[in-house]
Every structure is written in structure tokens, then in C-alpha cells.
Amino acid sequence: MNLEQINTIAFWWSLVAVAVFLLLLFVAAPYGRHNRKGWGMGLNNRWGWFFMEIPSFLIVLYFLWGSDSSSYATMLGSLWLIHYLYRAFIFPFRLRTSHKKMPAVIVLSAIGFNGMNAGLNGYFLAHLETYTSADFSSWNFILGGALFLTGAITHQWADHRLINLRKSKSDTSYHIPTGGLFRWVSCPNMLGELTQWVGFACMALNGPAWSFALWTAANLLPRAFKHHKWYLEAFDNYPIERKAIIPFVK
């Protein structure tokens, strides 16, 4: 597969992301606080997250293992692997939601989504990249790296705060998160993850990376809007000045 072909695939895959974004504005994916009956067999919440995220780690690891990619491409792949090491092996098993179930259809759809995005990005980094050492001093590396690091810190900080709202595994209730970016938005974890992948795409400057950033937005923006609406309906004392995901905007 050459560069033109993979960019064509990334373009059409991005159009699917736009369609999914429009759908998710009206239909909340049925897991977590939005879980509801009628979606078939369920899996343990922790293992559902593990199976959803592990393809992104393994596929990119497969492409990069033993490849002769440049140091810049290896850096990009390493950032990808570090993120999904956290998402697949650490985050799910920190959750205090062992009682919860996730619909198997959601897990399967996420496996397909992650497999496609990891395949496009892994293939590019292993076979099509043309980066040089000069890219480490480029504007896009500096800007993208700053965005990626800021997003990663924000994402993991917010995850930690949300997980620790529940004091024990027997606590099944939801609580209002406070402090830090929660002062301004309901979903700083999603804001952080979106910032990460925009930063990654800025560093990478290729079709698959920008396609993945678009897919991240298509999934997380509607999810954040639904979360924000849920908070407002569930808690009479929820801070009305908060936005869903973008401070002071939306």
C-alpha cells in the first residue's frame, strides 16, 4: 500500500467519523452512566475496557517491532504505545466499578474502531514515513509535543479524580467532581485526551494521524455533551457555570 492509497483510506474513514459524530449527538453510546437495557449480552466493565483498548497497543507494537523506522517515527509510535499501555493495562483495573456491565456490541464496535485507526497509523509509521532528525526541531514537533504532554497530564489527572470519587468498590453512586479543570468543564478527562491526539496529529502531519484526531473528536465531543446534560439533570446543585468540555465555550 502506497501513500496515496493510505491517504485515500484515511479520507473515507474520516467521512465515517463525521457520520458517527452526527449520530452520537442524538444517541448516547450505552455504557457507563448511559448504560441501558436492550443492547444484548454484557461484559464485566473492566474487561470490556481492556478488550476495547488492547488492539491499539498490539497492532502498533506489531508494526514497529523490528521495523527500520526513523527515530522520529519511533518516537511517535512510542507515545502511542505509552498511551494505550495506560488505557488497556492500567486504567481499567483502577476502576471501582466491578459490578458494572458493558454491552458486548459496544466492545466489538470499539475493537473495530481501534483496529482500523491503529492499523492505519502503525502501517504509516512502519512503511511510509519519511521523517528525519530535523523534524525534532520543527514547529509542529514543539507545538504538537506540548499539546500531547498537556493533554496526557490532564487526562490522567482527571481520571484519577473521577476514580477516587468512589471511596470503595461497594459505592455505586455518582458524585459531583470538583477542583482543577472541573471548575470550568464537566469532562476534563475527555478534553485532555482530545488535546493529546490533536497534538499527536500535529507532530505526525499525516493523513492517518489527522483521521484519528477527527475520530477522537467524533466520539468524545458528543459523549461530553451527554455527560454534561446528565450531570445537570442528576444534581440540582450542579454548577451551572460549567461547560461540557471546552472552557467558557461549550
C-alpha positions as CSV (number, residue, x, y, z in Angstrom):
1,M,0.0,0.0,0.0
2,N,1.4,3.4,-1.0
3,L,1.0,6.8,0.5
4,E,-1.8,7.8,-1.9
5,Q,-3.8,4.7,-1.1
6,I,-3.5,5.1,2.7
7,N,-4.4,8.7,2.5
8,T,-7.5,7.8,0.4
9,I,-8.5,5.2,3.0
10,A,-7.9,7.8,5.8
11,F,-10.1,10.3,4.0
12,W,-13.0,8.0,3.6
13,W,-12.6,6.7,7.1
14,S,-12.8,10.4,8.3
15,L,-16.1,10.8,6.5
16,V,-17.4,7.9,8.5
17,A,-16.3,9.7,11.6
18,V,-18.4,12.7,10.6
19,A,-21.4,10.5,10.2
20,V,-20.7,8.8,13.6
21,F,-20.4,12.3,15.2
22,L,-23.8,13.3,13.9
23,L,-25.4,10.0,15.1
24,L,-23.8,10.3,18.6
25,L,-25.2,13.8,19.0
26,F,-28.7,12.2,19.3
27,V,-27.9,8.7,20.6
28,A,-25.7,8.2,23.7
29,A,-23.5,5.1,23.5
30,P,-24.9,2.7,26.1
31,Y,-22.1,2.2,28.6
32,G,-21.1,3.8,31.9
33,R,-23.8,6.2,33.2
34,H,-25.6,6.0,29.9
35,N,-26.0,2.2,30.1
36,R,-29.5,0.9,29.4
37,K,-31.3,-2.4,28.7
38,G,-31.9,-3.8,25.2
39,W,-28.3,-4.0,24.0
40,G,-27.7,-7.7,24.4
41,M,-25.1,-9.6,26.4
42,G,-22.9,-7.6,28.8
43,L,-19.2,-8.0,29.8
44,N,-17.6,-7.0,33.0
45,N,-16.8,-3.3,32.8
46,R,-13.1,-3.7,33.4
47,W,-12.5,-6.4,30.9
48,G,-14.7,-4.6,28.4
49,W,-12.3,-1.6,28.6
50,F,-9.3,-4.0,28.3
51,F,-10.6,-5.8,25.2
52,M,-11.5,-2.4,23.6
53,E,-8.2,-0.8,24.1
54,I,-5.7,-3.7,23.7
55,P,-5.9,-3.8,19.8
56,S,-4.5,-0.3,19.6
57,F,-1.5,-1.3,21.6
58,L,-0.8,-4.7,20.0
59,I,-1.3,-3.5,16.4
60,V,1.1,-0.6,16.6
61,L,3.6,-2.7,18.5
62,Y,3.4,-5.3,15.7
63,F,4.2,-2.8,13.0
64,L,7.0,-1.1,14.9
65,W,8.6,-4.3,16.2
66,G,11.8,-4.9,14.2
67,S,11.0,-2.1,11.7
68,D,13.7,0.2,10.4
69,S,11.6,3.3,11.1
70,S,13.3,6.7,11.7
71,S,13.9,7.9,15.3
72,Y,11.1,10.4,14.8
73,A,8.6,7.7,13.7
74,T,9.7,5.5,16.6
75,M,9.1,8.4,19.0
76,L,5.5,8.8,17.6
77,G,4.9,5.1,17.9
78,S,6.3,5.1,21.5
79,L,3.9,7.9,22.5
80,W,1.0,5.8,21.1
81,L,2.1,2.7,22.9
82,I,2.6,4.6,26.2
83,H,-1.0,5.9,26.0
84,Y,-2.5,2.6,25.2
85,L,-0.4,0.8,27.8
86,Y,-2.2,3.1,30.3
87,R,-5.7,2.7,28.6
88,A,-5.5,-1.1,28.3
89,F,-3.4,-2.3,31.3
90,I,-3.7,0.3,34.0
91,F,-6.9,2.4,33.7
92,P,-9.5,-0.5,33.6
93,F,-8.1,-2.2,36.7
94,R,-8.2,1.0,38.7
95,L,-11.9,1.4,38.2
96,R,-14.1,0.9,41.2
97,T,-17.0,-0.4,39.1
98,S,-16.5,-4.2,39.2
99,H,-20.3,-4.6,39.4
100,K,-21.0,-2.9,36.1
101,K,-21.5,-4.4,32.7
102,M,-20.7,-3.1,29.3
103,P,-22.7,-4.3,26.2
104,A,-20.6,-6.7,24.1
105,V,-21.7,-4.9,21.0
106,I,-20.0,-1.7,22.2
107,V,-16.8,-3.7,22.9
108,L,-16.9,-5.2,19.5
109,S,-17.5,-1.9,17.7
110,A,-14.7,-0.3,19.7
111,I,-12.3,-3.2,18.7
112,G,-13.1,-2.5,15.1
113,F,-12.7,1.3,15.5
114,N,-9.4,0.9,17.4
115,G,-8.1,-1.8,15.0
116,M,-8.7,0.5,12.0
117,N,-7.1,3.5,13.5
118,A,-4.1,1.6,14.9
119,G,-3.7,-0.2,11.6
120,L,-3.6,3.0,9.5
121,N,-1.2,4.7,11.9
122,G,1.0,1.7,12.5
123,Y,1.4,0.9,8.8
124,F,2.3,4.5,8.1
125,L,4.9,4.7,10.8
126,A,6.5,1.4,9.8
127,H,6.4,1.6,6.0
128,L,5.6,5.1,4.6
129,E,7.2,7.6,6.9
130,T,9.9,9.9,5.7
131,Y,10.8,11.8,8.9
132,T,14.4,13.0,9.6
133,S,16.2,14.1,12.7
134,A,15.5,17.7,11.6
135,D,11.8,17.1,12.5
136,F,12.8,17.2,16.2
137,S,13.4,20.9,15.9
138,S,10.4,21.7,13.7
139,W,7.5,24.0,14.8
140,N,5.0,21.1,14.6
141,F,7.0,18.9,16.9
142,I,7.3,21.7,19.5
143,L,3.6,22.6,19.3
144,G,2.4,19.1,19.0
145,G,4.6,17.8,21.8
146,A,3.4,20.5,24.1
147,L,-0.2,19.7,23.3
148,F,0.3,15.9,23.7
149,L,2.1,16.3,27.1
150,T,-0.5,18.8,28.4
151,G,-3.4,16.5,27.2
152,A,-1.8,13.4,28.7
153,I,-1.3,15.1,32.1
154,T,-4.8,16.5,32.1
155,H,-6.4,13.2,31.0
156,Q,-4.7,11.1,33.7
157,W,-5.2,13.7,36.4
158,A,-8.9,13.8,35.6
159,D,-9.2,10.0,35.5
160,H,-7.6,9.9,38.9
161,R,-10.0,12.4,40.4
162,L,-13.0,10.7,38.9
163,I,-12.0,7.2,40.0
164,N,-11.4,8.4,43.6
165,L,-14.8,10.0,43.9
166,R,-15.9,6.5,44.9
167,K,-14.3,5.6,48.2
168,S,-14.9,1.8,47.8
169,K,-16.0,-0.8,45.3
170,S,-19.4,-1.1,47.0
171,D,-20.1,2.6,46.3
172,T,-22.3,2.6,43.2
173,S,-23.4,6.2,43.3
174,Y,-22.2,9.1,41.2
175,H,-20.7,12.3,42.7
176,I,-20.0,15.8,41.5
177,P,-16.3,16.2,40.7
178,T,-14.6,19.4,41.8
179,G,-11.2,21.1,41.7
180,G,-8.8,21.9,38.9
181,L,-10.4,22.0,35.4
182,F,-13.6,20.6,36.9
183,R,-14.2,24.1,37.9
184,W,-14.8,25.0,34.2
185,V,-15.8,21.8,32.4
186,S,-17.6,18.6,33.2
187,C,-15.2,16.4,31.3
188,P,-11.6,17.4,31.5
189,N,-10.6,13.8,31.0
190,M,-12.1,14.0,27.5
191,L,-10.6,17.4,26.9
192,G,-7.2,16.0,27.8
193,E,-7.5,13.0,25.5
194,L,-8.7,15.1,22.6
195,T,-5.8,17.5,23.2
196,Q,-3.4,14.6,23.2
197,W,-4.4,13.3,19.8
198,V,-4.6,16.8,18.2
199,G,-1.0,17.2,19.4
200,F,-0.1,13.8,18.0
201,A,-1.5,14.7,14.6
202,C,0.3,18.0,14.7
203,M,3.6,16.1,15.4
204,A,2.9,13.5,12.8
205,L,1.4,15.6,10.0
206,N,0.0,12.7,8.1
207,G,-3.5,11.5,6.9
208,P,-3.9,8.6,9.4
209,A,-3.0,10.7,12.4
210,W,-5.4,13.5,11.5
211,S,-8.1,11.0,10.8
212,F,-7.6,9.5,14.2
213,A,-7.8,13.0,15.8
214,L,-11.1,13.5,14.0
215,W,-12.4,10.2,15.2
216,T,-11.4,11.1,18.7
217,A,-13.4,14.3,18.5
218,A,-16.3,12.5,16.9
219,N,-16.5,10.1,19.9
220,L,-15.6,12.4,22.7
221,L,-17.4,15.6,21.9
222,P,-21.0,14.1,21.8
223,R,-20.1,12.0,24.9
224,A,-19.0,15.1,26.8
225,F,-22.3,16.8,25.8
226,K,-24.3,13.9,27.1
227,H,-22.3,13.7,30.3
228,H,-22.9,17.4,31.0
229,K,-26.6,17.1,30.3
230,W,-26.7,14.1,32.6
231,Y,-25.0,16.0,35.5
232,L,-27.4,18.9,35.2
233,E,-30.4,16.5,35.3
234,A,-29.0,14.3,38.1
235,F,-27.9,17.0,40.5
236,D,-29.9,20.1,41.5
237,N,-26.8,21.8,42.8
238,Y,-24.6,21.1,39.8
239,P,-22.6,24.3,38.9
240,I,-24.4,25.9,36.1
241,E,-21.4,27.9,35.0
242,R,-19.5,24.8,33.9
243,K,-19.4,23.9,30.2
244,A,-19.3,20.4,28.8
245,I,-15.7,20.1,27.5
246,I,-14.3,23.5,26.2
247,P,-13.9,26.1,29.0
248,F,-16.1,29.2,28.5
249,V,-17.4,27.9,25.2
250,K,-19.3,24.6,25.1
